Amino acid sequence: MKPIGYWLNRTDKALTGYMNSMLAEFGLTRLAWQVLNVVGDDPRATDTDVLTVLAANADVDALTGAIETVVADGWAARPEQGRLALTADGRTRLAEVAERVDAFRELSTAGITREEYRIAITVLERMTHNLDGGAEQ
């Protein structure tokens, strides 16, 4: 049996590769999709919010590039300095993309029960807390 680190890396590469391929027709990447979700979830989102929420997903340069891409491609706009908001067109296109992402989620969890998924997440959370200095569980 290969160690958990191997499977974490392989799973992340598989998730990213599949999503990047699937989202390419929309001009998005997995990271840009994540940026749009942060912005869509918070009507007062700032660049700092996006960088904070997605800090575990990518470095600052990659996140800044994804932010710039979604703004340049009209998915999001800057209603004020440092703030981000989805555009009306961005919301419409995001709803279309969400259908594809739902299908991706179904594919990625095929054959996995809700309980197995919950256990996997719980174990990974616990391992992360253990390694992040024993943060409260």
Protein Blocks (a to p, Z undefined) as FASTA:
>chain_A
ZZfklmmmmmmmmmmmmmmmmmmmnopafklmmmmmmmmmpmkbcfklmmmmmmmmpcfk
lmmmmmmmmmmnomaccfbghiacddfklmmmmmmmmmmmmmmmmmmmgoiafklmmmmm
mmmmmmmmmmnoopaZZ
